[in-house]
Structure formats: structure tokens, C-alpha cells
Amino acid sequence: MTPKEVPCTAAMAHLLAEQGYWRKAAAMYRALIAQHPERGDLRSALQHLEQRQAERQAPTRRDVALLLREWSDELRANNKQRSGGKKTC
């Protein structure tokens, strides 16, 4: 099975949602609802997911800059450690 051949199941949609792939999970839930319109659990899961997406706050430029700075510092420390230097906190 290739990565693009992901099975379209409620369990897979739930797993995608838990891993943060909310758009993919929502699309999978919609496809499942189209196939099984009688399943209220799928509708409920999609509604819950869409509510989580709506409540999610977008990161600010400052948040992104701080995150990039942290990653950059970690990369430098990792490179220094690999080259024989000690890692600093």
C-alpha cells in the first residue's frame, strides 16, 4: 500500500484528526458521511472537528519568530555537539 492509498475509515479519520491533519480528517469524514448518511457518529465527529478548527487561534508573527529562533538555536547546539563542542542550554 502506498501512502496515497490510505483506507477511508472512521478510525483513520479519527487518527488523522488526533495527529493534527484536520483538513484531511474532515474530508475523510465527509466522504464517509456521503457513503453512510445514517451514521450519526460520523456527523458528530465532523461537527466536533469543525468546532475545534474554528476555535483554533492562528499563531502571531511573534509566535512564529520565537519558534524559528528556538529551532535555529537547537540546530546550532546540535551541530556544535556533533563537532565536539558541548551543548549549551
Backbone as CSV, one residue per row, in Angstrom:
resi,resn,N_x,N_y,N_z,CA_x,CA_y,CA_z,C_x,C_y,C_z
1,MET,0.838,-1.172,0.000,0.000,0.000,0.000,0.890,1.243,0.000
2,THR,0.625,2.162,-0.887,1.383,3.402,-0.940,0.763,4.406,0.025
3,PRO,1.507,5.469,0.390,0.961,6.465,1.320,-0.329,7.107,0.823
4,LYS,-0.531,7.178,-0.494,-1.746,7.794,-1.016,-2.947,6.870,-0.910
5,GLU,-2.722,5.586,-0.651,-3.793,4.610,-0.545,-4.209,4.416,0.907
6,VAL,-4.505,5.479,1.578,-4.921,5.424,2.983,-6.375,4.950,3.011
7,PRO,-6.685,3.958,3.834,-8.064,3.477,3.892,-9.003,4.541,4.448
8,CYS,-10.155,4.650,3.837,-11.146,5.644,4.251,-12.058,5.002,5.291
9,THR,-11.662,5.134,6.552,-12.439,4.574,7.657,-12.587,5.624,8.747
10,ALA,-13.564,5.406,9.620,-13.760,6.324,10.740,-12.534,6.328,11.649
11,ALA,-11.936,5.161,11.838,-10.741,5.077,12.682,-9.589,5.885,12.081
12,MET,-9.419,5.819,10.767,-8.347,6.576,10.116,-8.624,8.078,10.202
13,ALA,-9.877,8.470,10.017,-10.232,9.887,10.131,-9.938,10.388,11.541
14,HIS,-10.282,9.579,12.540,-10.013,9.947,13.932,-8.503,10.085,14.168
15,LEU,-7.746,9.134,13.655,-6.292,9.168,13.818,-5.700,10.413,13.158
16,LEU,-6.145,10.720,11.955,-5.654,11.921,11.266,-5.968,13.179,12.088
17,ALA,-7.167,13.239,12.637,-7.559,14.400,13.443,-6.686,14.521,14.682
18,GLU,-6.426,13.404,15.354,-5.601,13.422,16.556,-4.160,13.828,16.260
19,GLN,-3.685,13.543,15.050,-2.325,13.908,14.669,-2.239,15.329,14.115
20,GLY,-3.373,16.023,14.046,-3.367,17.406,13.601,-3.662,17.609,12.132
21,TYR,-3.962,16.551,11.405,-4.300,16.669,9.986,-5.812,16.888,9.859
22,TRP,-6.254,18.035,10.338,-7.673,18.303,10.466,-8.385,18.389,9.127
23,ARG,-7.766,19.012,8.130,-8.425,19.115,6.812,-8.599,17.744,6.175
24,LYS,-7.574,16.922,6.260,-7.662,15.572,5.696,-8.719,14.755,6.439
25,ALA,-8.742,14.878,7.748,-9.727,14.145,8.547,-11.143,14.588,8.204
26,ALA,-11.352,15.892,8.071,-12.676,16.411,7.736,-13.122,15.911,6.367
27,ALA,-12.203,15.901,5.402,-12.539,15.402,4.067,-12.911,13.918,4.126
28,MET,-12.204,13.166,4.942,-12.495,11.741,5.076,-13.853,11.540,5.741
29,TYR,-14.147,12.321,6.783,-15.459,12.225,7.427,-16.572,12.551,6.432
30,ARG,-16.372,13.584,5.619,-17.397,13.952,4.628,-17.634,12.825,3.625
31,ALA,-16.552,12.204,3.191,-16.679,11.083,2.252,-17.422,9.925,2.909
32,LEU,-17.118,9.649,4.166,-17.792,8.567,4.882,-19.273,8.881,5.101
33,ILE,-19.586,10.128,5.393,-20.985,10.532,5.582,-21.755,10.377,4.279
34,ALA,-21.121,10.697,3.158,-21.771,10.525,1.863,-22.075,9.051,1.595
35,GLN,-21.199,8.171,2.045,-21.390,6.729,1.851,-22.383,6.143,2.867
36,HIS,-22.396,6.716,4.072,-23.220,6.181,5.164,-23.981,7.320,5.852
37,PRO,-24.963,7.914,5.171,-25.662,9.072,5.744,-26.423,8.768,7.039
38,GLU,-26.666,7.502,7.328,-27.402,7.134,8.536,-26.545,7.167,9.795
39,ARG,-25.235,7.287,9.649,-24.332,7.220,10.809,-24.169,8.581,11.485
40,GLY,-24.864,8.733,12.578,-24.801,9.971,13.349,-23.446,10.186,14.013
41,ASP,-22.730,9.089,14.307,-21.420,9.223,14.939,-20.432,9.939,14.023
42,LEU,-20.569,9.716,12.718,-19.677,10.402,11.776,-19.994,11.888,11.714
43,ARG,-21.285,12.192,11.692,-21.695,13.609,11.674,-21.221,14.325,12.947
44,SER,-21.362,13.647,14.065,-20.933,14.224,15.342,-19.420,14.453,15.367
45,ALA,-18.667,13.486,14.867,-17.205,13.622,14.830,-16.789,14.775,13.934
46,LEU,-17.453,14.905,12.768,-17.142,16.005,11.857,-17.490,17.347,12.500
47,GLN,-18.626,17.415,13.157,-19.032,18.652,13.828,-18.022,19.042,14.908
48,HIS,-17.587,18.075,15.698,-16.599,18.327,16.748,-15.282,18.820,16.144
49,LEU,-14.866,18.200,15.063,-13.623,18.586,14.393,-13.726,20.007,13.842
50,GLU,-14.841,20.321,13.208,-15.021,21.665,12.657,-15.068,22.717,13.760
51,GLN,-15.627,22.348,14.911,-15.649,23.271,16.047,-14.231,23.523,16.552
52,ARG,-13.419,22.461,16.644,-12.019,22.616,17.065,-11.257,23.514,16.104
53,GLN,-11.514,23.355,14.808,-10.839,24.184,13.814,-11.236,25.650,13.979
54,ALA,-12.510,25.903,14.224,-12.997,27.276,14.359,-12.428,27.955,15.600
55,GLU,-12.212,27.182,16.665,-11.705,27.749,17.918,-10.194,27.932,17.924
56,ARG,-9.531,27.275,16.998,-8.074,27.342,16.964,-7.615,28.748,16.588
57,GLN,-6.731,29.257,17.363,-6.222,30.604,17.146,-4.959,30.529,16.291
58,ALA,-4.909,31.363,15.278,-3.743,31.388,14.401,-2.541,31.969,15.146
59,PRO,-1.353,31.439,14.893,-0.160,31.985,15.554,0.152,33.392,15.036
60,THR,0.686,34.211,15.909,1.089,35.558,15.515,2.477,35.501,14.883
61,ARG,2.876,36.589,14.269,4.229,36.666,13.700,5.272,36.477,14.793
62,ARG,4.991,37.010,15.947,5.927,36.883,17.070,6.070,35.419,17.482
63,ASP,4.942,34.700,17.542,4.985,33.271,17.886,5.856,32.501,16.897
64,VAL,5.667,32.777,15.620,6.429,32.078,14.590,7.910,32.439,14.687
65,ALA,8.205,33.716,14.910,9.600,34.145,15.027,10.283,33.470,16.217
66,LEU,9.577,33.379,17.343,10.152,32.722,18.522,10.391,31.240,18.259
67,LEU,9.452,30.603,17.601,9.609,29.188,17.288,10.794,28.960,16.350
68,LEU,10.917,29.789,15.333,12.046,29.662,14.412,13.374,29.904,15.125
69,ARG,13.401,30.855,16.043,14.614,31.121,16.805,14.976,29.911,17.672
70,GLU,13.970,29.283,18.301,14.222,28.083,19.106,14.806,26.973,18.239
71,TRP,14.217,26.750,17.082,14.709,25.701,16.190,16.127,25.988,15.736
72,SER,16.374,27.248,15.411,17.707,27.640,14.965,18.735,27.402,16.065
73,ASP,18.394,27.780,17.288,19.298,27.567,18.421,19.549,26.076,18.647
74,GLU,18.490,25.274,18.544,18.642,23.822,18.708,19.540,23.236,17.618
75,LEU,19.372,23.677,16.395,20.214,23.192,15.296,21.675,23.561,15.529
76,ARG,21.919,24.796,15.937,23.291,25.217,16.220,23.905,24.385,17.335
77,ALA,23.140,24.175,18.413,23.634,23.387,19.537,23.898,21.950,19.114
78,ASN,23.024,21.408,18.301,23.202,20.046,17.815,24.445,19.942,16.928
79,ASN,24.629,20.896,16.048,25.811,20.900,15.187,27.092,21.061,15.997
80,LYS,27.045,21.911,17.017,28.210,22.118,17.876,28.552,20.833,18.622
81,GLN,27.511,20.148,19.104,27.700,18.898,19.831,28.306,17.839,18.912
82,ARG,27.861,17.753,17.699,28.386,16.776,16.752,29.838,17.058,16.394
83,SER,30.198,18.333,16.387,31.568,18.679,16.020,32.514,18.653,17.214
84,GLY,32.021,18.204,18.355,32.894,18.054,19.518,32.681,19.076,20.609
85,GLY,31.926,20.106,20.329,31.646,21.102,21.358,30.551,20.615,22.281
86,LYS,30.430,21.253,23.436,29.400,20.855,24.379,28.117,21.607,24.083
87,LYS,27.009,20.932,24.304,25.694,21.541,24.109,25.421,22.499,25.265
88,THR,24.936,23.669,24.940,24.583,24.641,25.971,23.080,24.761,26.045
89,CYS,22.583,25.140,27.218,21.125,25.253,27.408,20.623,26.606,27.015
